[in-house]
């Protein structure tokens, strides 16, 4: 990875294990879609709600040349997101899905371009 993943923690303590997990998710995306030029991840633990447990929010801002800029702001109500690792996994799945759509759209656009005439 050319640029290290920037991980921030808001409302929760720093975790080296979680930071390593996030880095591994980013490396997996980089293996399939090329070099990542920037990757910022924010792990947020909002105040505890009376009706819901403490649901973690994961925000990912990722850029890949030729693909574009993908942003996920996971503020879902999935009760499984009481586990920060599950929330992280789901956020990276969502960003990977977004990147796949961007790559597919770009390939479709390239296929539709008319070929240039030779010698014109």
DSSP file (Angstrom, degrees, kcal/mol; ACC not computed):
  #  RESIDUE AA STRUCTURE BP1 BP2  ACC     N-H-->O    O-->H-N    N-H-->O    O-->H-N    TCO  KAPPA ALPHA  PHI   PSI    X-CA   Y-CA   Z-CA
    1    1 A X              0   0    0      0, 0.0     3,-0.1     0, 0.0    36,-0.1   0.000 360.0 360.0 360.0 127.7    0.0    0.0    0.0
    2    2 A X        +     0   0    0     34,-0.3     2,-0.5     1,-0.2    35,-0.1   0.914 360.0  36.4 -70.6 -42.8    1.5    3.3   -1.0
    3    3 A X  S    S-     0   0    0     33,-0.7    -1,-0.2     3,-0.0    33,-0.1  -0.935  90.2-120.1-114.1 130.1   -0.4    5.4    1.5
    4    4 A X        -     0   0    0     -2,-0.5    35,-0.4     1,-0.1     2,-0.3  -0.342  33.8-102.2 -67.8 150.9   -1.1    4.1    5.0
    5    5 A X        -     0   0    0     33,-0.1     2,-0.7    14,-0.1    35,-0.2  -0.549  31.3-139.3 -71.1 131.7   -4.7    3.8    6.1
    6    6 A X  E     -a   40   0A   0     33,-2.8    35,-3.2    -2,-0.3     2,-0.5  -0.861  22.9-173.2 -96.9 118.6   -5.6    6.6    8.5
    7    7 A X  E     -a   41   0A   0     -2,-0.7     2,-0.4    33,-0.2    35,-0.2  -0.950   4.3-175.6-117.7 129.3   -7.8    5.4   11.3
    8    8 A X  E     -a   42   0A   0     33,-2.6    35,-3.0    -2,-0.5     2,-0.5  -0.935  11.9-151.2-121.7 146.9   -9.5    7.6   13.9
    9    9 A X  E     -a   43   0A   0     -2,-0.4     2,-0.5    33,-0.2    35,-0.2  -0.975  11.3-173.9-119.5 127.7  -11.5    6.6   16.9
   10   10 A X  E    S-a   44   0A   0     33,-3.0    35,-2.4    -2,-0.5     3,-0.1  -0.983  73.0  -2.2-123.5 124.2  -14.3    8.9   18.3
   11   11 A X  S    S+     0   0    0     -2,-0.5     2,-0.3    33,-0.2    -1,-0.1   0.592 121.8  71.1  76.3  10.4  -16.1    8.1   21.5
   12   12 A X  S    S-     0   0    0     31,-0.2    -1,-0.2     3,-0.0     2,-0.1  -0.971  87.4 -91.0-150.5 163.0  -14.1    4.9   22.0
   13   13 A X        -     0   0    0     -2,-0.3     2,-0.1     1,-0.1    -3,-0.1  -0.414  47.1 -97.9 -77.1 151.4  -10.6    3.8   22.9
   14   14 A X        -     0   0    0     -2,-0.1     2,-0.4    -5,-0.1    -1,-0.1  -0.420  38.0-163.3 -65.2 140.6   -7.9    3.1   20.3
   15   15 A X     >  -     0   0    0      1,-0.1     4,-2.2    -2,-0.1     5,-0.1  -0.967  17.8-164.1-132.7 117.0   -7.5   -0.5   19.4
   16   16 A X  H  > S+     0   0    0     -2,-0.4     4,-2.4     1,-0.2     5,-0.2   0.886  95.0  54.5 -63.7 -38.1   -4.4   -1.9   17.6
   17   17 A X  H  > S+     0   0    0      2,-0.2     4,-2.0     1,-0.2    -1,-0.2   0.911 110.3  45.4 -63.3 -42.6   -6.2   -5.1   16.8
   18   18 A X  H  > S+     0   0    0      2,-0.2     4,-2.5     1,-0.2    -1,-0.2   0.891 111.1  53.1 -68.2 -39.0   -9.1   -3.2   15.1
   19   19 A X  H  X S+     0   0    0     -4,-2.2     4,-2.2     1,-0.2    -2,-0.2   0.902 109.6  48.7 -62.7 -40.4   -6.7   -1.0   13.3
   20   20 A X  H  X S+     0   0    0     -4,-2.4     4,-2.2     2,-0.2    -2,-0.2   0.893 110.3  51.8 -64.0 -40.3   -4.9   -4.1   11.9
   21   21 A X  H  X S+     0   0    0     -4,-2.0     4,-2.0     2,-0.2    -2,-0.2   0.911 110.0  48.6 -62.0 -43.6   -8.3   -5.5   10.9
   22   22 A X  H  X S+     0   0    0     -4,-2.5     4,-2.2     1,-0.2    -2,-0.2   0.907 110.1  51.9 -63.2 -42.5   -9.2   -2.3    9.0
   23   23 A X  H  X S+     0   0    0     -4,-2.2     4,-2.3     1,-0.2    -1,-0.2   0.890 108.4  51.3 -61.8 -40.0   -5.8   -2.3    7.3
   24   24 A X  H  X S+     0   0    0     -4,-2.2     4,-2.0     2,-0.2    -1,-0.2   0.897 108.7  50.8 -65.1 -40.5   -6.3   -5.9    6.2
   25   25 A X  H  X S+     0   0    0     -4,-2.0     4,-1.8     1,-0.2    -2,-0.2   0.916 111.3  48.7 -61.4 -42.8   -9.8   -5.0    4.7
   26   26 A X  H  X S+     0   0    0     -4,-2.2     4,-2.3     1,-0.2    -2,-0.2   0.893 109.4  51.9 -65.3 -40.4   -8.2   -2.1    2.8
   27   27 A X  H  X S+     0   0    0     -4,-2.3     4,-2.0     1,-0.2    -1,-0.2   0.875 106.4  54.6 -64.0 -36.7   -5.4   -4.4    1.5
   28   28 A X  H  X S+     0   0    0     -4,-2.0     4,-1.1     2,-0.2    -1,-0.2   0.915 109.5  46.7 -63.0 -42.8   -8.0   -6.9    0.2
   29   29 A X  H  X S+     0   0    0     -4,-1.8     4,-2.2     1,-0.2     3,-0.4   0.908 110.6  53.3 -64.2 -41.1   -9.7   -4.1   -1.7
   30   30 A X  H  X S+     0   0    0     -4,-2.3     4,-1.4     1,-0.2    -2,-0.2   0.849 101.9  59.2 -63.9 -34.7   -6.4   -2.9   -3.1
   31   31 A X  H  < S+     0   0    0     -4,-2.0    -1,-0.2     1,-0.2    -2,-0.2   0.866 115.6  34.2 -60.8 -36.3   -5.5   -6.4   -4.3
   32   32 A X  H  < S+     0   0    0     -4,-1.1    -2,-0.2    -3,-0.4    -1,-0.2   0.783 128.4  31.0 -90.7 -29.7   -8.6   -6.5   -6.6
   33   33 A X  H  < S-     0   0    0     -4,-2.2    -2,-0.2     1,-0.4    -3,-0.2   0.251 106.3-105.3-121.4  12.6   -9.0   -2.8   -7.7
   34   34 A X     <  -     0   0    0     -4,-1.4    -1,-0.4    -5,-0.2    -2,-0.1  -0.374  65.5 -14.9  94.8-174.1   -5.5   -1.4   -7.8
   35   35 A X        -     0   0    0     -2,-0.1    30,-0.7    -4,-0.1     2,-0.5  -0.377  58.9-133.7 -72.5 140.4   -3.5    1.0   -5.6
   36   36 A X  E     - B   0  64A   0     28,-0.2   -33,-0.7     1,-0.1   -34,-0.3  -0.807  14.7-169.7 -92.0 126.9   -5.4    3.0   -3.1
   37   37 A X  E    S+     0   0A   0     26,-2.3     2,-0.3    -2,-0.5    27,-0.2   0.736  73.9   5.0 -90.4 -24.2   -4.3    6.6   -3.1
   38   38 A X  E     + B   0  63A   0     25,-1.2    25,-2.5   -35,-0.1    -1,-0.3  -0.962  57.4 177.3-157.2 144.3   -6.2    7.5    0.2
   39   39 A X  E     + B   0  62A   0    -35,-0.4   -33,-2.8    -2,-0.3     2,-0.5  -0.873   5.6 176.8-150.1 112.9   -8.1    5.6    2.8
   40   40 A X  E     -aB   6  61A   0     21,-2.7    21,-2.5    -2,-0.3     2,-0.4  -0.973   5.5-174.1-119.4 130.5   -9.5    7.3    5.9
   41   41 A X  E     -aB   7  60A   0    -35,-3.2   -33,-2.6    -2,-0.5     2,-0.5  -0.984   6.9-165.2-126.7 131.8  -11.6    5.3    8.4
   42   42 A X  E     -aB   8  59A   0     17,-2.5    17,-2.4    -2,-0.4     2,-0.6  -0.977   4.5-160.7-117.6 124.0  -13.5    6.7   11.4
   43   43 A X  E     -aB   9  58A   0    -35,-3.0   -33,-3.0    -2,-0.5     2,-0.4  -0.918  17.5-174.1-103.0 120.6  -14.7    4.4   14.1
   44   44 A X  E     -aB  10  57A   0     13,-3.0    13,-3.0    -2,-0.6     2,-0.6  -0.959  20.6-168.1-125.0 132.0  -17.4    6.0   16.1
   45   45 A X  E     - B   0  56A   0    -35,-2.4    11,-0.2    -2,-0.4     3,-0.1  -0.896  21.9-156.3-115.3  98.9  -19.2    4.8   19.2
   46   46 A X        -     0   0    0      9,-0.7     3,-0.1    -2,-0.6   -36,-0.0  -0.122  37.3 -68.1 -68.9 171.7  -22.1    7.2   19.9
   47   47 A X        -     0   0    0      1,-0.1     8,-0.2     7,-0.1     2,-0.2  -0.238  64.3 -92.2 -58.5 147.7  -23.7    7.6   23.3
   48   48 A X        -     0   0    0      6,-0.1     2,-0.2    -3,-0.1    -1,-0.1  -0.434  41.6-142.1 -67.6 130.9  -25.5    4.6   24.6
   49   49 A X        -     0   0    0      3,-0.4    -1,-0.1     4,-0.4     5,-0.0  -0.621  10.3-135.0 -92.0 152.2  -29.2    4.6   23.7
   50   50 A X  S    S+     0   0    0     -2,-0.2    -1,-0.1     1,-0.1    -2,-0.0   0.843 105.6  35.7 -73.4 -34.0  -31.9    3.4   26.0
   51   51 A X  S    S+     0   0    0      2,-0.1     2,-0.3    -3,-0.0    -1,-0.1   0.813 122.3  38.9 -91.8 -32.4  -33.7    1.4   23.3
   52   52 A X  S    S-     0   0    0      1,-0.1    -3,-0.4     3,-0.0     3,-0.1  -0.790  84.0-113.9-114.6 158.3  -30.8    0.2   21.3
   53   53 A X        -     0   0    0     -2,-0.3     2,-1.2     1,-0.1    -4,-0.4  -0.035  58.3 -64.1 -73.6-171.3  -27.4   -1.0   22.4
   54   54 A X        -     0   0    0     -6,-0.1     2,-0.5    28,-0.1    -1,-0.1  -0.679  60.6-165.1 -80.3  98.8  -24.2    0.8   21.7
   55   55 A X        -     0   0    0     -2,-1.2    -9,-0.7    -8,-0.2    27,-0.2  -0.759  11.5-135.8 -92.5 127.1  -24.1    0.6   17.9
   56   56 A X  E     -B   45   0A   0     25,-2.8     2,-0.4    -2,-0.5   -11,-0.2  -0.569  11.8-150.4 -81.1 142.9  -20.8    1.4   16.2
   57   57 A X  E     -B   44   0A   0    -13,-3.0   -13,-3.0    -2,-0.2     2,-0.5  -0.949   7.2-161.9-113.5 134.1  -20.7    3.6   13.1
   58   58 A X  E     -BC  43  74A   0     16,-0.6    16,-2.2    -2,-0.4     2,-0.5  -0.971   3.1-168.6-119.3 125.3  -17.9    3.2   10.6
   59   59 A X  E     -BC  42  73A   0    -17,-2.4   -17,-2.5    -2,-0.5     2,-0.4  -0.958   6.8-172.7-113.7 127.8  -17.2    5.9    8.0
   60   60 A X  E     -BC  41  72A   0     12,-2.8    12,-2.7    -2,-0.5     2,-0.5  -0.977  11.9-176.4-124.8 133.3  -14.9    5.1    5.1
   61   61 A X  E     +BC  40  71A   0    -21,-2.5   -21,-2.7    -2,-0.4     2,-0.4  -0.971  19.9 170.9-127.2 111.7  -13.5    7.5    2.6
   62   62 A X  E     -BC  39  70A   0      8,-3.0     8,-3.2    -2,-0.5     2,-0.4  -0.969  17.7-164.9-132.7 137.5  -11.4    5.7   -0.1
   63   63 A X  E     +BC  38  69A   0    -25,-2.5   -26,-2.3    -2,-0.4   -25,-1.2  -0.983   6.5 178.9-125.0 133.6   -9.9    6.8   -3.4
   64   64 A X  E >>  -BC  36  68A   0      4,-2.6     4,-3.0    -2,-0.4     3,-1.7  -0.996  34.3-114.5-131.4 125.8   -8.6    4.5   -6.2
   65   65 A X  T 34 S+     0   0    0    -30,-0.7   -30,-0.1    -2,-0.4    -2,-0.0  -0.312 100.9  14.3 -60.5 138.7   -7.1    6.0   -9.4
   66   66 A X  T 34 S+     0   0    0      1,-0.1    -1,-0.3   -32,-0.0   -32,-0.0   0.189 126.9  59.2  83.3 -18.4   -9.2    5.1  -12.5
   67   67 A X  T <4 S-     0   0    0     -3,-1.7     2,-0.3     1,-0.2    -2,-0.2   0.787  96.5-139.6-105.9 -48.4  -12.1    4.1  -10.3
   68   68 A X  E  <  -C   64   0A   0     -4,-3.0    -4,-2.6     2,-0.1     2,-0.5  -0.889  32.8 -33.9 126.7-155.6  -12.9    7.2   -8.3
   69   69 A X  E     -C   63   0A   0     -2,-0.3     2,-0.4    -6,-0.2    -6,-0.2  -0.936  48.9-169.9-115.6 124.6  -13.8    8.3   -4.9
   70   70 A X  E     -C   62   0A   0     -8,-3.2    -8,-3.0    -2,-0.5     2,-0.4  -0.949   2.5-174.5-120.2 136.4  -16.0    6.1   -2.7
   71   71 A X  E     -C   61   0A   0     -2,-0.4     2,-0.4   -10,-0.2   -10,-0.2  -0.995   5.5-173.9-132.4 132.1  -17.6    7.1    0.6
   72   72 A X  E     -C   60   0A   0    -12,-2.7   -12,-2.8    -2,-0.4     2,-0.5  -0.995   5.3-175.8-124.5 127.2  -19.5    5.0    3.1
   73   73 A X  E     -C   59   0A   0     -2,-0.4     2,-0.9   -14,-0.2   -14,-0.2  -0.805  16.7-160.4-119.8  85.6  -21.2    6.6    6.1
   74   74 A X  E     +C   58   0A   0    -16,-2.2   -16,-0.6    -2,-0.5    17,-0.1  -0.563  32.7 148.5 -77.1 103.0  -22.6    3.6    7.9
   75   75 A X        +     0   0    0     -2,-0.9    -1,-0.2   -18,-0.1   -18,-0.1  -0.098  28.3 147.0-121.7  32.2  -25.3    4.8   10.3
   76   76 A X        -     0   0    0      1,-0.1   -21,-0.0     2,-0.0    -2,-0.0  -0.021  54.4-129.1 -67.1 172.1  -27.5    1.7   10.1
   77   77 A X        +     0   0    0      3,-0.0     2,-0.4   -25,-0.0    -1,-0.1   0.023  53.4 144.3-110.0  24.4  -29.6    0.3   12.8
   78   78 A X    >   -     0   0    0      1,-0.2     3,-2.2     2,-0.1    -2,-0.0  -0.517  45.0-148.2 -68.1 118.5  -28.3   -3.3   12.5
   79   79 A X  G >  S+     0   0    0     -2,-0.4     3,-1.2     1,-0.3    -1,-0.2   0.729  94.3  70.2 -63.0 -19.2  -28.2   -4.7   16.0
   80   80 A X  G >  S+     0   0    0      1,-0.3     3,-1.7     2,-0.1    -1,-0.3   0.687  79.0  80.0 -68.5 -16.1  -25.2   -6.8   15.0
   81   81 A X  G <   +     0   0    0     -3,-2.2   -25,-2.8     1,-0.3    -1,-0.3   0.315  63.1  89.4 -78.8  11.9  -23.2   -3.5   14.9
   82   82 A X  G <  S+     0   0    0     -3,-1.2     2,-0.6   -27,-0.2    -1,-0.3   0.699  80.6  70.3 -71.6 -19.6  -22.8   -3.7   18.7
   83   83 A X  S <> S-     0   0    0     -3,-1.7     4,-2.1     1,-0.1     3,-0.5  -0.895  80.6-151.8 -96.9 117.1  -19.7   -5.7   17.7
   84   84 A X  H  > S+     0   0    0     -2,-0.6     4,-2.2     1,-0.2    -1,-0.1   0.805  94.3  56.0 -62.3 -30.4  -17.2   -3.2   16.2
   85   85 A X  H  > S+     0   0    0      2,-0.2     4,-2.4     1,-0.2    -1,-0.2   0.871 107.7  48.1 -70.9 -35.9  -15.7   -6.0   14.0
   86   86 A X  H  > S+     0   0    0     -3,-0.5     4,-2.6    -6,-0.2    -2,-0.2   0.908 111.7  50.2 -68.2 -42.0  -19.1   -6.8   12.4
   87   87 A X  H  X S+     0   0    0     -4,-2.1     4,-2.1    -7,-0.2    -2,-0.2   0.901 112.0  48.2 -61.9 -41.0  -19.7   -3.1   11.8
   88   88 A X  H  X S+     0   0    0     -4,-2.2     4,-2.4     2,-0.2     5,-0.2   0.931 111.1  49.7 -65.0 -46.6  -16.3   -2.8   10.1
   89   89 A X  H  X S+     0   0    0     -4,-2.4     4,-2.1     1,-0.2    -2,-0.2   0.928 112.3  47.7 -58.1 -46.9  -16.8   -5.9    8.0
   90   90 A X  H  X S+     0   0    0     -4,-2.6     4,-2.2     1,-0.2    -1,-0.2   0.880 110.6  51.5 -64.5 -38.7  -20.2   -4.6    6.8
   91   91 A X  H  X S+     0   0    0     -4,-2.1     4,-2.2     1,-0.2    -1,-0.2   0.910 111.3  47.0 -65.7 -41.6  -18.9   -1.1    6.0
   92   92 A X  H  X S+     0   0    0     -4,-2.4     4,-2.2     2,-0.2    -2,-0.2   0.848 110.2  53.3 -70.2 -32.3  -16.0   -2.6    3.9
   93   93 A X  H  X S+     0   0    0     -4,-2.1     4,-2.2    -5,-0.2    -2,-0.2   0.917 109.9  49.0 -63.1 -41.7  -18.5   -4.9    2.1
   94   94 A X  H  X S+     0   0    0     -4,-2.2     4,-2.1     2,-0.2    -2,-0.2   0.902 111.8  47.2 -65.0 -41.5  -20.6   -1.8    1.3
   95   95 A X  H  X S+     0   0    0     -4,-2.2     4,-2.3     2,-0.2    -1,-0.2   0.872 110.8  52.3 -69.9 -34.8  -17.6    0.1    0.0
   96   96 A X  H  X S+     0   0    0     -4,-2.2     4,-2.4     2,-0.2    -2,-0.2   0.902 109.2  49.9 -65.8 -39.9  -16.5   -2.9   -2.1
   97   97 A X  H  X S+     0   0    0     -4,-2.2     4,-2.0     2,-0.2    -2,-0.2   0.911 110.5  50.3 -62.2 -42.5  -20.0   -3.1   -3.6
   98   98 A X  H  X S+     0   0    0     -4,-2.1     4,-2.0     1,-0.2    -2,-0.2   0.906 110.8  48.7 -62.7 -42.0  -19.9    0.6   -4.4
   99   99 A X  H  X S+     0   0    0     -4,-2.3     4,-2.8     2,-0.2     5,-0.2   0.896 107.9  54.8 -66.2 -40.2  -16.4    0.2   -6.1
  100  100 A X  H  X S+     0   0    0     -4,-2.4     4,-2.6     1,-0.2    -1,-0.2   0.906 109.1  48.2 -58.9 -41.5  -17.7   -2.8   -8.1
  101  101 A X  H  X S+     0   0    0     -4,-2.0     4,-2.5     2,-0.2    -1,-0.2   0.907 111.8  49.4 -64.7 -41.4  -20.5   -0.6   -9.4
  102  102 A X  H  X S+     0   0    0     -4,-2.0     4,-2.2     2,-0.2    -2,-0.2   0.906 112.5  47.3 -64.5 -41.7  -18.1    2.2  -10.3
  103  103 A X  H  X S+     0   0    0     -4,-2.8     4,-2.4     2,-0.2    -2,-0.2   0.923 113.0  49.1 -65.4 -44.5  -15.8   -0.2  -12.1
  104  104 A X  H  X S+     0   0    0     -4,-2.6     4,-2.2    -5,-0.2    -2,-0.2   0.904 111.3  49.2 -62.1 -42.2  -18.7   -1.7  -14.0
  105  105 A X  H  X S+     0   0    0     -4,-2.5     4,-2.3     2,-0.2    -1,-0.2   0.908 111.0  50.1 -63.9 -42.0  -20.0    1.6  -15.0
  106  106 A X  H  X S+     0   0    0     -4,-2.2     4,-2.1     1,-0.2    -2,-0.2   0.906 110.6  49.5 -64.1 -41.2  -16.6    2.8  -16.2
  107  107 A X  H  X S+     0   0    0     -4,-2.4     4,-2.0     2,-0.2    -1,-0.2   0.894 110.1  51.3 -65.1 -39.4  -16.1   -0.4  -18.3
  108  108 A X  H  X S+     0   0    0     -4,-2.2     4,-1.6     1,-0.2    -2,-0.2   0.908 109.4  50.2 -63.0 -41.8  -19.6    0.1  -19.8
  109  109 A X  H  X S+     0   0    0     -4,-2.3     4,-0.8     1,-0.2    -1,-0.2   0.890 110.2  50.1 -63.5 -39.5  -18.7    3.7  -20.8
  110  110 A X  H  < S+     0   0    0     -4,-2.1     3,-0.4     1,-0.2    -1,-0.2   0.863 109.1  51.7 -68.5 -35.2  -15.4    2.5  -22.4
  111  111 A X  H  < S+     0   0    0     -4,-2.0    -1,-0.2     1,-0.2    -2,-0.2   0.830 107.5  53.1 -68.6 -31.2  -17.2   -0.1  -24.4
  112  112 A X  H  < S+     0   0    0     -4,-1.6    -1,-0.2    -5,-0.2    -2,-0.2   0.656  83.2 105.3 -80.6 -16.1  -19.7    2.4  -25.7
  113  113 A X  S  < S-     0   0    0     -4,-0.8     2,-0.1    -3,-0.4     3,-0.1  -0.445  78.3-116.1 -66.0 133.5  -17.1    4.8  -27.0
  114  114 A X        -     0   0    0     -2,-0.1     2,-0.1     1,-0.1    -1,-0.1  -0.454  31.2-108.4 -69.9 143.3  -16.8    4.7  -30.8
  115  115 A X        -     0   0    0     -2,-0.1     2,-0.2     1,-0.1    -1,-0.1  -0.445  35.8-111.3 -68.2 142.8  -13.4    3.5  -32.1
  116  116 A X        -     0   0    0     -2,-0.1     2,-0.2     1,-0.1    -1,-0.1  -0.500  32.3-111.0 -74.8 143.5  -11.3    6.2  -33.7
  117  117 A X    >   -     0   0    0     -2,-0.2     3,-0.9     1,-0.1     2,-0.4  -0.524  31.7-116.7 -75.3 141.5  -10.8    6.0  -37.4
  118  118 A X  T 3  S+     0   0    0      1,-0.2    -1,-0.1    -2,-0.2     0, 0.0  -0.651  93.3   7.7 -81.4 131.2   -7.3    5.2  -38.5
  119  119 A X  T 3         0   0    0     -2,-0.4    -1,-0.2     1,-0.1    -2,-0.0   0.566 360.0 360.0  80.6  10.2   -5.6    7.8  -40.6
  120  120 A X    <         0   0    0     -3,-0.9    -2,-0.1     0, 0.0    -1,-0.1   0.471 360.0 360.0 -88.9 360.0   -8.3   10.5  -40.1
